[in-house]
Amino acid sequence: MAVFVADLVSKTIVVATLSDRAPVRLLGGLLTLRELRNSGAAFSIGTSVTVVFTLIAVGVIVAILRTARRLRSIPWAITLGLLLGGATGNLGDRLFRSPGFLRGDVVDWIELPHWPVFNVADASIVCGGVLAVLLAARGISLDGRRHQAARPDSAAVAGEAGGPGHGTGATVGEMPPGSRSAAQDGSTPGPDRPAAPRPSGDGTP
């Protein structure tokens, strides 16, 4: 709503004060104020298909309003507010300004060096689009949750580290004391190594 009001008020003032008047240069030519009627999209793109852009704007507004019902994120609320305010502001010109319904010219009035003339609604749409890209890149959804890549289960990782049949992931070097086999401690009797005598029950060999 704030964007729509700011755009409407600024356009009303521009039409009343800058129509049929030479451009006003400010800040040493860095900013120029001039009234320009635009029959195309933002930044004077597609001036020959005004009705098409009008219908696209209507579709965008409807989509934003439907999406707003699922909003739980403040950043996304700001983003969609900028897009909605900008689209609504320019749509008002399409509907109610000359040369006629659905074919009205949008009032542009802000000019920067080496940049097409634009208005508050255009700037709002661009800022909203940039914010939407940033939020999507960070994985923030409309409900405010952040999507992250799923992490593998730690137990599964341990099992893979231990190899087949070693679900606990234990290795030979990690075996508890007393669990080494006779073959490992060298106590297995063989041809060159007689078995160690066992003590008798009375303590004599």
C-alpha positions in Angstrom: 0.0 0.0 0.0 2.8 2.4 0.9 4.5 1.9 -2.5 1.2 2.4 -4.4 0.4 5.6 -2.5 4.0 7.0 -3.0 3.8 6.2 -6.7 0.4 7.7 -7.1 1.2 10.9 -5.3 4.5 11.4 -7.1 2.9 10.9 -10.5 0.1 13.4 -9.6 2.7 16.0 -8.6 4.8 15.4 -11.8 1.8 15.7 -14.1 0.8 18.9 -12.4 4.2 20.6 -12.3 6.4 19.1 -15.1 3.9 18.8 -18.0 5.0 20.9 -20.9 8.1 22.1 -19.0 11.8 21.7 -19.5 13.5 18.9 -17.5 14.7 19.9 -14.0 18.4 19.0 -13.4 19.5 18.3 -9.9 22.8 17.3 -8.2 24.9 18.6 -11.0 23.0 16.5 -13.6 23.1 13.3 -11.6 19.4 13.3 -11.3 16.9 14.8 -13.8 13.2 15.2 -13.3 11.1 15.1 -16.5 7.6 13.9 -17.4 7.6 11.1 -19.9 4.6 9.0 -21.0 5.5 5.3 -21.5 3.2 2.9 -23.4 5.5 -0.1 -22.8 6.7 -2.0 -19.7 9.2 -0.9 -17.2 12.0 1.3 -18.6 10.1 1.8 -21.9 10.3 -1.8 -23.0 7.7 -3.1 -25.5 5.9 0.1 -26.3 3.9 -1.6 -29.1 2.2 -4.2 -26.9 0.6 -2.1 -24.1 -2.5 -4.3 -23.7 -0.3 -7.5 -23.3 1.7 -5.9 -20.5 -1.6 -4.7 -18.9 -2.9 -8.3 -18.8 0.4 -9.6 -17.5 0.3 -7.0 -14.7 -3.2 -8.2 -13.7 -2.0 -11.8 -13.7 1.0 -10.9 -11.5 -1.2 -9.1 -9.0 -3.6 -12.0 -8.8 -0.7 -14.4 -8.2 0.8 -12.3 -5.5 -2.5 -12.0 -3.7 -3.0 -15.7 -3.8 0.5 -16.4 -2.6 0.2 -13.9 0.3 -2.2 -16.2 2.1 0.7 -18.6 2.8 3.1 -15.9 4.0 4.9 -16.4 7.3 8.1 -14.6 6.5 8.7 -10.9 7.0 11.4 -10.7 4.2 9.0 -12.3 1.8 6.2 -10.1 2.9 8.4 -7.0 2.1 9.4 -8.5 -1.2 5.8 -9.3 -2.3 4.7 -5.9 -1.0 7.2 -4.2 -3.3 6.1 -6.2 -6.3 2.5 -5.8 -5.6 2.7 -2.0 -5.0 4.8 -1.5 -8.2 2.5 -3.6 -10.4 -0.6 -2.0 -9.0 0.8 1.5 -9.5 1.6 1.0 -13.1 -1.7 -0.9 -13.7 -3.6 2.2 -12.5 -2.0 4.2 -15.3 -2.9 1.5 -17.8 -6.5 1.6 -16.8 -7.3 5.3 -16.3 -4.8 7.4 -18.3 -5.0 8.3 -21.9 -5.2 7.1 -24.6 -7.8 4.7 -23.1 -8.8 1.7 -21.0 -6.0 -1.0 -20.9 -3.9 1.1 -23.2 -3.1 4.0 -20.9 0.5 5.4 -20.8 2.5 5.1 -17.6 4.0 8.3 -16.2 7.7 8.1 -15.8 9.7 10.9 -14.3 13.1 9.9 -12.8 16.1 10.0 -15.0 19.7 8.9 -14.1 22.7 9.1 -16.4 22.8 6.3 -19.0 19.5 4.8 -17.6 16.0 4.9 -19.0 13.4 7.1 -17.4 11.4 5.3 -14.7 9.1 5.9 -11.7 8.6 4.8 -8.1 6.6 1.7 -9.3 9.4 0.6 -11.6 12.0 1.0 -8.9 9.8 -1.0 -6.5 9.4 -3.9 -9.0 13.2 -4.1 -9.6 14.0 -4.0 -5.8 11.3 -6.7 -5.2 12.7 -8.9 -7.9 16.3 -8.6 -6.6 15.1 -9.5 -3.0 13.1 -12.5 -4.3 16.2 -13.9 -6.0 18.3 -13.4 -2.9 15.7 -15.0 -0.6 15.4 -18.0 -3.0 19.2 -18.3 -3.2 19.4 -18.5 0.6 16.7 -21.2 0.7 14.2 -19.1 2.7 10.6 -20.2 1.9 7.4 -18.3 2.2 6.7 -19.8 5.6 10.0 -18.5 6.9 11.8 -21.9 7.0 15.3 -22.3 5.6 15.8 -25.3 3.4 19.1 -27.1 3.9 20.7 -30.1 2.3 19.9 -33.3 4.2 22.7 -34.6 6.2 23.5 -38.4 6.2 22.7 -40.2 9.4 25.8 -40.5 11.7 25.1 -44.1 12.4 25.0 -45.0 8.7 28.2 -43.2 8.2 29.8 -45.1 11.0 28.5 -48.4 9.6 30.0 -47.6 6.2 33.3 -46.7 7.7 33.5 -50.1 9.4 32.7 -52.0 6.2 30.3 -54.8 5.7 29.2 -56.6 8.8 30.6 -53.8 11.1 27.5 -51.8 11.9 29.2 -50.1 14.8 32.1 -48.8 12.6 34.7 -50.4 15.0 38.1 -51.2 13.5 40.8 -53.6 14.6 42.7 -50.8 16.3 39.6 -49.8 18.2 38.8 -53.3 19.6 38.3 -53.4 23.4 41.0 -55.0 25.6 40.9 -58.7 25.8 39.1 -59.1 22.5 42.2 -59.9 20.4 42.3 -63.4 19.1 44.8 -65.9 20.0 46.3 -65.6 16.5 46.9 -61.9 17.0 48.7 -62.2 20.4 50.8 -65.1 19.2 49.6 -67.6 21.8 48.3 -70.2 19.2 50.3 -73.5 19.6 52.0 -74.7 16.5 54.6 -77.2 15.3 57.4 -75.0 16.7 55.6 -73.7 19.7 54.3 -76.1 22.3 51.1 -75.3 24.1 51.7 -73.6 27.4 51.0 -75.9 30.4 47.8 -75.2 32.2 47.9 -74.9 36.0 46.3 -77.7 37.9 43.6 -77.2 40.3 45.9 -77.5 43.4 48.2 -74.8 42.2 51.0 -77.2 41.1 52.2 -77.4 37.6 
